[in-house]
């Protein structure tokens, strides 16, 4: 049986992946609502075998739709502005 934590992680990864493909936030919001409706439609599945199948199908779809160049915020590691204009280190020197 898939745990609540695994399902939550899958949901967040789906939202982040859709955000990589969306150009504008208002477009992404519609996609987010659609993803939410898919998860809500399957929330009453109690059979462990069926849950596992749904989970594996969702994982396969995530891998299939993975963006070749995911969005990276400019100031995050790997971003275009990462570590630009770093403040000079403060040196404690006594003369």
Backbone as XML, in Angstrom:
<?xml version="1.0"?>
<chain id="A" units="angstrom">
  <residue number="1" name="UNK">
    <atom name="N" x="0.838" y="-1.178" z="0.000"/>
    <atom name="CA" x="0.000" y="0.000" z="0.000"/>
    <atom name="C" x="0.890" y="1.251" z="0.000"/>
  </residue>
  <residue number="2" name="UNK">
    <atom name="N" x="0.559" y="2.193" z="-0.839"/>
    <atom name="CA" x="1.302" y="3.444" z="-0.909"/>
    <atom name="C" x="0.955" y="4.297" z="0.310"/>
  </residue>
  <residue number="3" name="UNK">
    <atom name="N" x="1.971" y="4.844" z="0.935"/>
    <atom name="CA" x="1.739" y="5.635" z="2.140"/>
    <atom name="C" x="1.253" y="7.032" z="1.773"/>
  </residue>
  <residue number="4" name="UNK">
    <atom name="N" x="0.722" y="7.722" z="2.778"/>
    <atom name="CA" x="0.262" y="9.097" z="2.579"/>
    <atom name="C" x="1.413" y="9.992" z="2.140"/>
  </residue>
  <residue number="5" name="UNK">
    <atom name="N" x="2.578" y="9.744" z="2.722"/>
    <atom name="CA" x="3.744" y="10.549" z="2.394"/>
    <atom name="C" x="4.154" y="10.346" z="0.934"/>
  </residue>
  <residue number="6" name="UNK">
    <atom name="N" x="4.100" y="9.109" z="0.452"/>
    <atom name="CA" x="4.462" y="8.826" z="-0.938"/>
    <atom name="C" x="3.465" y="9.464" z="-1.899"/>
  </residue>
  <residue number="7" name="UNK">
    <atom name="N" x="2.194" y="9.425" z="-1.544"/>
    <atom name="CA" x="1.172" y="10.034" z="-2.394"/>
    <atom name="C" x="1.332" y="11.549" z="-2.413"/>
  </residue>
  <residue number="8" name="UNK">
    <atom name="N" x="1.602" y="12.142" z="-1.262"/>
    <atom name="CA" x="1.818" y="13.592" z="-1.197"/>
    <atom name="C" x="3.031" y="13.999" z="-2.020"/>
  </residue>
  <residue number="9" name="UNK">
    <atom name="N" x="4.079" y="13.202" z="-1.935"/>
    <atom name="CA" x="5.280" y="13.474" z="-2.715"/>
    <atom name="C" x="4.996" y="13.376" z="-4.211"/>
  </residue>
  <residue number="10" name="UNK">
    <atom name="N" x="4.233" y="12.375" z="-4.592"/>
    <atom name="CA" x="3.858" y="12.209" z="-5.996"/>
    <atom name="C" x="3.031" y="13.405" z="-6.475"/>
  </residue>
  <residue number="11" name="UNK">
    <atom name="N" x="2.111" y="13.854" z="-5.652"/>
    <atom name="CA" x="1.266" y="15.004" z="-5.998"/>
    <atom name="C" x="2.114" y="16.269" z="-6.190"/>
  </residue>
  <residue number="12" name="UNK">
    <atom name="N" x="3.039" y="16.511" z="-5.252"/>
    <atom name="CA" x="3.913" y="17.679" z="-5.364"/>
    <atom name="C" x="4.790" y="17.607" z="-6.608"/>
  </residue>
  <residue number="13" name="UNK">
    <atom name="N" x="5.327" y="16.419" z="-6.899"/>
    <atom name="CA" x="6.153" y="16.268" z="-8.094"/>
    <atom name="C" x="5.346" y="16.504" z="-9.361"/>
  </residue>
  <residue number="14" name="UNK">
    <atom name="N" x="4.090" y="16.074" z="-9.374"/>
    <atom name="CA" x="3.216" y="16.337" z="-10.529"/>
    <atom name="C" x="3.005" y="17.834" z="-10.713"/>
  </residue>
  <residue number="15" name="UNK">
    <atom name="N" x="2.759" y="18.541" z="-9.616"/>
    <atom name="CA" x="2.563" y="19.981" z="-9.703"/>
    <atom name="C" x="3.825" y="20.694" z="-10.178"/>
  </residue>
  <residue number="16" name="UNK">
    <atom name="N" x="4.973" y="20.289" z="-9.650"/>
    <atom name="CA" x="6.230" y="20.919" z="-10.068"/>
    <atom name="C" x="6.534" y="20.639" z="-11.531"/>
  </residue>
  <residue number="17" name="UNK">
    <atom name="N" x="6.234" y="19.425" z="-11.978"/>
    <atom name="CA" x="6.467" y="19.094" z="-13.381"/>
    <atom name="C" x="5.554" y="19.912" z="-14.284"/>
  </residue>
  <residue number="18" name="UNK">
    <atom name="N" x="4.304" y="20.073" z="-13.906"/>
    <atom name="CA" x="3.402" y="20.875" z="-14.728"/>
    <atom name="C" x="3.832" y="22.336" z="-14.734"/>
  </residue>
  <residue number="19" name="UNK">
    <atom name="N" x="4.431" y="22.799" z="-13.654"/>
    <atom name="CA" x="4.931" y="24.175" z="-13.602"/>
    <atom name="C" x="6.115" y="24.363" z="-14.554"/>
  </residue>
  <residue number="20" name="UNK">
    <atom name="N" x="6.905" y="23.313" z="-14.778"/>
    <atom name="CA" x="7.999" y="23.390" z="-15.754"/>
    <atom name="C" x="7.480" y="23.600" z="-17.168"/>
  </residue>
  <residue number="21" name="UNK">
    <atom name="N" x="6.331" y="23.030" z="-17.470"/>
    <atom name="CA" x="5.783" y="23.125" z="-18.822"/>
    <atom name="C" x="4.913" y="24.354" z="-19.044"/>
  </residue>
  <residue number="22" name="UNK">
    <atom name="N" x="4.373" y="24.939" z="-17.992"/>
    <atom name="CA" x="3.467" y="26.081" z="-18.128"/>
    <atom name="C" x="4.258" y="27.372" z="-18.319"/>
  </residue>
  <residue number="23" name="UNK">
    <atom name="N" x="3.789" y="28.201" z="-19.221"/>
    <atom name="CA" x="4.458" y="29.465" z="-19.486"/>
    <atom name="C" x="4.024" y="30.527" z="-18.479"/>
  </residue>
  <residue number="24" name="UNK">
    <atom name="N" x="2.748" y="30.549" z="-18.184"/>
    <atom name="CA" x="2.206" y="31.543" z="-17.255"/>
    <atom name="C" x="1.524" y="30.846" z="-16.085"/>
  </residue>
  <residue number="25" name="UNK">
    <atom name="N" x="1.457" y="31.552" z="-14.974"/>
    <atom name="CA" x="0.873" y="30.994" z="-13.761"/>
    <atom name="C" x="-0.612" y="30.683" z="-13.937"/>
  </residue>
  <residue number="26" name="UNK">
    <atom name="N" x="-1.351" y="31.524" z="-14.665"/>
    <atom name="CA" x="-2.786" y="31.283" z="-14.839"/>
    <atom name="C" x="-3.037" y="30.032" z="-15.688"/>
  </residue>
  <residue number="27" name="UNK">
    <atom name="N" x="-2.115" y="29.687" z="-16.580"/>
    <atom name="CA" x="-2.228" y="28.440" z="-17.335"/>
    <atom name="C" x="-1.945" y="27.265" z="-16.403"/>
  </residue>
  <residue number="28" name="UNK">
    <atom name="N" x="-0.933" y="27.420" z="-15.580"/>
    <atom name="CA" x="-0.563" y="26.359" z="-14.651"/>
    <atom name="C" x="-1.683" y="26.076" z="-13.658"/>
  </residue>
  <residue number="29" name="UNK">
    <atom name="N" x="-2.406" y="27.104" z="-13.260"/>
    <atom name="CA" x="-3.484" y="26.913" z="-12.275"/>
    <atom name="C" x="-4.539" y="25.946" z="-12.795"/>
  </residue>
  <residue number="30" name="UNK">
    <atom name="N" x="-4.884" y="26.060" z="-14.076"/>
    <atom name="CA" x="-5.835" y="25.125" z="-14.672"/>
    <atom name="C" x="-5.301" y="23.701" z="-14.674"/>
  </residue>
  <residue number="31" name="UNK">
    <atom name="N" x="-4.015" y="23.557" z="-14.959"/>
    <atom name="CA" x="-3.400" y="22.234" z="-14.935"/>
    <atom name="C" x="-3.366" y="21.682" z="-13.513"/>
  </residue>
  <residue number="32" name="UNK">
    <atom name="N" x="-3.096" y="22.546" z="-12.552"/>
    <atom name="CA" x="-3.054" y="22.114" z="-11.157"/>
    <atom name="C" x="-4.423" y="21.616" z="-10.694"/>
  </residue>
  <residue number="33" name="UNK">
    <atom name="N" x="-5.475" y="22.312" z="-11.116"/>
    <atom name="CA" x="-6.825" y="21.873" z="-10.754"/>
    <atom name="C" x="-7.144" y="20.528" z="-11.401"/>
  </residue>
  <residue number="34" name="UNK">
    <atom name="N" x="-6.701" y="20.324" z="-12.631"/>
    <atom name="CA" x="-6.922" y="19.043" z="-13.308"/>
    <atom name="C" x="-6.173" y="17.918" z="-12.587"/>
  </residue>
  <residue number="35" name="UNK">
    <atom name="N" x="-4.930" y="18.164" z="-12.201"/>
    <atom name="CA" x="-4.155" y="17.155" z="-11.465"/>
    <atom name="C" x="-4.838" y="16.837" z="-10.146"/>
  </residue>
  <residue number="36" name="UNK">
    <atom name="N" x="-5.320" y="17.862" z="-9.464"/>
    <atom name="CA" x="-6.025" y="17.655" z="-8.195"/>
    <atom name="C" x="-7.261" y="16.786" z="-8.398"/>
  </residue>
  <residue number="37" name="UNK">
    <atom name="N" x="-7.992" y="17.025" z="-9.486"/>
    <atom name="CA" x="-9.202" y="16.231" z="-9.742"/>
    <atom name="C" x="-8.853" y="14.772" z="-10.007"/>
  </residue>
  <residue number="38" name="UNK">
    <atom name="N" x="-7.722" y="14.515" z="-10.649"/>
    <atom name="CA" x="-7.293" y="13.130" z="-10.874"/>
    <atom name="C" x="-6.974" y="12.428" z="-9.558"/>
  </residue>
  <residue number="39" name="UNK">
    <atom name="N" x="-6.298" y="13.130" z="-8.665"/>
    <atom name="CA" x="-5.985" y="12.534" z="-7.363"/>
    <atom name="C" x="-7.252" y="12.346" z="-6.533"/>
  </residue>
  <residue number="40" name="UNK">
    <atom name="N" x="-8.150" y="13.314" z="-6.586"/>
    <atom name="CA" x="-9.407" y="13.208" z="-5.840"/>
    <atom name="C" x="-10.263" y="12.050" z="-6.353"/>
  </residue>
  <residue number="41" name="UNK">
    <atom name="N" x="-10.226" y="11.790" z="-7.651"/>
    <atom name="CA" x="-11.038" y="10.708" z="-8.233"/>
    <atom name="C" x="-10.586" y="9.339" z="-7.734"/>
  </residue>
  <residue number="42" name="UNK">
    <atom name="N" x="-9.321" y="9.214" z="-7.370"/>
    <atom name="CA" x="-8.786" y="7.919" z="-6.937"/>
    <atom name="C" x="-8.528" y="7.846" z="-5.438"/>
  </residue>
  <residue number="43" name="UNK">
    <atom name="N" x="-9.019" y="8.801" z="-4.677"/>
    <atom name="CA" x="-8.724" y="8.797" z="-3.244"/>
    <atom name="C" x="-9.447" y="7.688" z="-2.479"/>
  </residue>
  <residue number="44" name="UNK">
    <atom name="N" x="-10.523" y="7.142" z="-3.042"/>
    <atom name="CA" x="-11.279" y="6.106" z="-2.344"/>
    <atom name="C" x="-10.840" y="4.689" z="-2.698"/>
  </residue>
  <residue number="45" name="UNK">
    <atom name="N" x="-9.783" y="4.547" z="-3.451"/>
    <atom name="CA" x="-9.272" y="3.214" z="-3.789"/>
    <atom name="C" x="-8.605" y="2.641" z="-2.542"/>
  </residue>
  <residue number="46" name="UNK">
    <atom name="N" x="-9.087" y="1.501" z="-2.070"/>
    <atom name="CA" x="-8.578" y="0.896" z="-0.836"/>
    <atom name="C" x="-7.790" y="-0.393" z="-1.075"/>
  </residue>
  <residue number="47" name="UNK">
    <atom name="N" x="-7.938" y="-0.989" z="-2.224"/>
    <atom name="CA" x="-7.248" y="-2.248" z="-2.506"/>
    <atom name="C" x="-5.759" y="-1.972" z="-2.771"/>
  </residue>
  <residue number="48" name="UNK">
    <atom name="N" x="-4.865" y="-2.584" z="-1.990"/>
    <atom name="CA" x="-3.428" y="-2.311" z="-2.135"/>
    <atom name="C" x="-2.886" y="-2.582" z="-3.547"/>
  </residue>
  <residue number="49" name="UNK">
    <atom name="N" x="-3.354" y="-3.619" z="-4.176"/>
    <atom name="CA" x="-2.868" y="-3.934" z="-5.518"/>
    <atom name="C" x="-3.248" y="-2.829" z="-6.503"/>
  </residue>
  <residue number="50" name="UNK">
    <atom name="N" x="-4.477" y="-2.365" z="-6.412"/>
    <atom name="CA" x="-4.937" y="-1.284" z="-7.296"/>
    <atom name="C" x="-4.194" y="0.014" z="-6.994"/>
  </residue>
  <residue number="51" name="UNK">
    <atom name="N" x="-3.931" y="0.288" z="-5.712"/>
    <atom name="CA" x="-3.176" y="1.484" z="-5.335"/>
    <atom name="C" x="-1.777" y="1.448" z="-5.929"/>
  </residue>
  <residue number="52" name="UNK">
    <atom name="N" x="-1.142" y="0.284" z="-5.839"/>
    <atom name="CA" x="0.209" y="0.135" z="-6.374"/>
    <atom name="C" x="0.231" y="0.349" z="-7.886"/>
  </residue>
  <residue number="53" name="UNK">
    <atom name="N" x="-0.775" y="-0.192" z="-8.576"/>
    <atom name="CA" x="-0.864" y="-0.021" z="-10.028"/>
    <atom name="C" x="-1.041" y="1.454" z="-10.380"/>
  </residue>
  <residue number="54" name="UNK">
    <atom name="N" x="-1.924" y="2.149" z="-9.674"/>
    <atom name="CA" x="-2.132" y="3.580" z="-9.923"/>
    <atom name="C" x="-0.861" y="4.378" z="-9.654"/>
  </residue>
  <residue number="55" name="UNK">
    <atom name="N" x="-0.176" y="4.029" z="-8.574"/>
    <atom name="CA" x="1.050" y="4.731" z="-8.211"/>
    <atom name="C" x="2.124" y="4.524" z="-9.279"/>
  </residue>
  <residue number="56" name="UNK">
    <atom name="N" x="2.284" y="3.292" z="-9.746"/>
    <atom name="CA" x="3.290" y="3.001" z="-10.769"/>
    <atom name="C" x="2.953" y="3.670" z="-12.096"/>
  </residue>
  <residue number="57" name="UNK">
    <atom name="N" x="1.666" y="3.729" z="-12.444"/>
    <atom name="CA" x="1.251" y="4.416" z="-13.671"/>
    <atom name="C" x="1.584" y="5.910" z="-13.585"/>
  </residue>
  <residue number="58" name="UNK">
    <atom name="N" x="1.328" y="6.499" z="-12.425"/>
    <atom name="CA" x="1.625" y="7.922" z="-12.247"/>
    <atom name="C" x="3.131" y="8.171" z="-12.316"/>
  </residue>
  <residue number="59" name="UNK">
    <atom name="N" x="3.918" y="7.296" z="-11.714"/>
    <atom name="CA" x="5.379" y="7.425" z="-11.783"/>
    <atom name="C" x="5.859" y="7.337" z="-13.224"/>
  </residue>
  <residue number="60" name="UNK">
    <atom name="N" x="5.288" y="6.405" z="-14.000"/>
    <atom name="CA" x="5.670" y="6.254" z="-15.406"/>
    <atom name="C" x="5.310" y="7.507" z="-16.210"/>
  </residue>
  <residue number="61" name="UNK">
    <atom name="N" x="4.137" y="8.084" z="-15.928"/>
    <atom name="CA" x="3.745" y="9.316" z="-16.618"/>
    <atom name="C" x="4.665" y="10.478" z="-16.260"/>
  </residue>
  <residue number="62" name="UNK">
    <atom name="N" x="5.075" y="10.544" z="-14.999"/>
    <atom name="CA" x="6.013" y="11.597" z="-14.603"/>
    <atom name="C" x="7.324" y="11.473" z="-15.374"/>
  </residue>
  <residue number="63" name="UNK">
    <atom name="N" x="7.806" y="10.259" z="-15.491"/>
    <atom name="CA" x="9.062" y="10.043" z="-16.212"/>
    <atom name="C" x="8.900" y="10.365" z="-17.695"/>
  </residue>
  <residue number="64" name="UNK">
    <atom name="N" x="7.752" y="10.009" z="-18.240"/>
    <atom name="CA" x="7.499" y="10.249" z="-19.669"/>
    <atom name="C" x="7.419" y="11.747" z="-19.976"/>
  </residue>
  <residue number="65" name="UNK">
    <atom name="N" x="6.756" y="12.514" z="-19.105"/>
    <atom name="CA" x="6.534" y="13.934" z="-19.346"/>
    <atom name="C" x="7.587" y="14.834" z="-18.713"/>
  </residue>
  <residue number="66" name="UNK">
    <atom name="N" x="8.689" y="14.251" z="-18.260"/>
    <atom name="CA" x="9.745" y="15.040" z="-17.636"/>
    <atom name="C" x="10.275" y="16.081" z="-18.625"/>
  </residue>
  <residue number="67" name="UNK">
    <atom name="N" x="10.413" y="17.304" z="-18.169"/>
    <atom name="CA" x="10.867" y="18.391" z="-19.034"/>
    <atom name="C" x="12.375" y="18.270" z="-19.287"/>
  </residue>
  <residue number="68" name="UNK">
    <atom name="N" x="12.816" y="18.439" z="-20.541"/>
    <atom name="CA" x="14.246" y="18.320" z="-20.823"/>
    <atom name="C" x="15.081" y="19.427" z="-20.190"/>
  </residue>
  <residue number="69" name="UNK">
    <atom name="N" x="14.485" y="20.594" z="-20.000"/>
    <atom name="CA" x="15.174" y="21.707" z="-19.348"/>
    <atom name="C" x="14.254" y="22.301" z="-18.287"/>
  </residue>
  <residue number="70" name="UNK">
    <atom name="N" x="14.190" y="21.671" z="-17.103"/>
    <atom name="CA" x="13.272" y="22.169" z="-16.076"/>
    <atom name="C" x="13.654" y="23.577" z="-15.618"/>
  </residue>
  <residue number="71" name="UNK">
    <atom name="N" x="12.663" y="24.294" z="-15.129"/>
    <atom name="CA" x="12.882" y="25.662" z="-14.659"/>
    <atom name="C" x="13.714" y="25.642" z="-13.381"/>
  </residue>
  <residue number="72" name="UNK">
    <atom name="N" x="14.740" y="26.475" z="-13.377"/>
    <atom name="CA" x="15.570" y="26.641" z="-12.188"/>
    <atom name="C" x="15.543" y="28.123" z="-11.833"/>
  </residue>
  <residue number="73" name="UNK">
    <atom name="N" x="15.126" y="28.465" z="-10.622"/>
    <atom name="CA" x="15.142" y="29.884" z="-10.245"/>
    <atom name="C" x="16.550" y="30.457" z="-10.405"/>
  </residue>
  <residue number="74" name="UNK">
    <atom name="N" x="16.670" y="31.702" z="-10.867"/>
    <atom name="CA" x="17.982" y="32.264" z="-11.166"/>
    <atom name="C" x="18.965" y="32.247" z="-10.005"/>
  </residue>
  <residue number="75" name="UNK">
    <atom name="N" x="18.493" y="32.440" z="-8.786"/>
    <atom name="CA" x="19.415" y="32.497" z="-7.651"/>
    <atom name="C" x="19.649" y="31.143" z="-6.998"/>
  </residue>
  <residue number="76" name="UNK">
    <atom name="N" x="19.030" y="30.082" z="-7.508"/>
    <atom name="CA" x="19.224" y="28.733" z="-6.963"/>
    <atom name="C" x="20.495" y="28.120" z="-7.546"/>
  </residue>
  <residue number="77" name="UNK">
    <atom name="N" x="21.070" y="27.112" z="-6.887"/>
    <atom name="CA" x="22.245" y="26.444" z="-7.469"/>
    <atom name="C" x="21.927" y="25.934" z="-8.869"/>
  </residue>
  <residue number="78" name="UNK">
    <atom name="N" x="22.773" y="26.292" z="-9.809"/>
    <atom name="CA" x="22.538" y="25.929" z="-11.197"/>
    <atom name="C" x="21.836" y="27.026" z="-11.971"/>
  </residue>
  <residue number="79" name="UNK">
    <atom name="N" x="21.338" y="28.048" z="-11.283"/>
    <atom name="CA" x="20.662" y="29.169" z="-11.931"/>
    <atom name="C" x="21.664" y="30.150" z="-12.522"/>
  </residue>
  <residue number="80" name="UNK">
    <atom name="N" x="21.187" y="31.034" z="-13.353"/>
    <atom name="CA" x="22.076" y="31.960" z="-14.067"/>
    <atom name="C" x="22.691" y="33.028" z="-13.167"/>
  </residue>
  <residue number="81" name="UNK">
    <atom name="N" x="22.084" y="33.305" z="-12.016"/>
    <atom name="CA" x="22.611" y="34.333" z="-11.120"/>
    <atom name="C" x="23.182" y="33.754" z="-9.831"/>
  </residue>
  <residue number="82" name="UNK">
    <atom name="N" x="23.384" y="32.435" z="-9.796"/>
    <atom name="CA" x="23.836" y="31.800" z="-8.556"/>
    <atom name="C" x="25.239" y="32.289" z="-8.192"/>
  </residue>
  <residue number="83" name="UNK">
    <atom name="N" x="25.386" y="32.746" z="-6.984"/>
    <atom name="CA" x="26.634" y="33.221" z="-6.400"/>
    <atom name="C" x="27.218" y="34.431" z="-7.124"/>
  </residue>
  <residue number="84" name="UNK">
    <atom name="N" x="26.380" y="35.232" z="-7.767"/>
    <atom name="CA" x="26.865" y="36.489" z="-8.325"/>
    <atom name="C" x="26.874" y="37.523" z="-7.224"/>
  </residue>
  <residue number="85" name="UNK">
    <atom name="N" x="27.848" y="38.387" z="-7.285"/>
    <atom name="CA" x="27.983" y="39.496" z="-6.337"/>
    <atom name="C" x="27.934" y="39.019" z="-4.887"/>
  </residue>
  <residue number="86" name="UNK">
    <atom name="N" x="28.741" y="38.031" z="-4.620"/>
    <atom name="CA" x="28.825" y="37.532" z="-3.246"/>
    <atom name="C" x="29.494" y="38.607" z="-2.395"/>
  </residue>
  <residue number="87" name="UNK">
    <atom name="N" x="28.959" y="38.865" z="-1.215"/>
    <atom name="CA" x="29.593" y="39.863" z="-0.358"/>
    <atom name="C" x="31.013" y="39.432" z="0.002"/>
  </residue>
  <residue number="88" name="UNK">
    <atom name="N" x="31.888" y="40.402" z="0.100"/>
    <atom name="CA" x="33.279" y="40.114" z="0.453"/>
    <atom name="C" x="33.340" y="39.549" z="1.863"/>
  </residue>
  <residue number="89" name="UNK">
    <atom name="N" x="34.246" y="38.594" z="2.085"/>
    <atom name="CA" x="34.353" y="38.022" z="3.437"/>
    <atom name="C" x="34.893" y="39.059" z="4.416"/>
  </residue>
  <residue number="90" name="UNK">
    <atom name="N" x="34.418" y="38.953" z="5.627"/>
    <atom name="CA" x="34.873" y="39.852" z="6.678"/>
    <atom name="C" x="36.079" y="39.191" z="7.337"/>
  </residue>
  <residue number="91" name="UNK">
    <atom name="N" x="37.192" y="39.850" z="7.263"/>
    <atom name="CA" x="38.419" y="39.314" z="7.845"/>
    <atom name="C" x="38.681" y="40.016" z="9.174"/>
  </residue>
  <residue number="92" name="UNK">
    <atom name="N" x="38.857" y="39.239" z="10.196"/>
    <atom name="CA" x="39.152" y="39.788" z="11.520"/>
    <atom name="C" x="40.665" y="39.849" z="11.671"/>
  </residue>
  <residue number="93" name="UNK">
    <atom name="N" x="41.201" y="41.007" z="11.437"/>
    <atom name="CA" x="42.643" y="41.202" z="11.604"/>
    <atom name="C" x="42.854" y="42.319" z="12.624"/>
  </residue>
  <residue number="94" name="UNK">
    <atom name="N" x="43.699" y="42.042" z="13.493"/>
    <atom name="CA" x="44.062" y="43.081" z="14.476"/>
    <atom name="C" x="45.479" y="43.539" z="14.162"/>
  </residue>
  <residue number="95" name="UNK">
    <atom name="N" x="45.686" y="44.841" z="14.118"/>
    <atom name="CA" x="47.009" y="45.415" z="13.807"/>
    <atom name="C" x="47.597" y="46.030" z="15.015"/>
  </residue>
</chain>
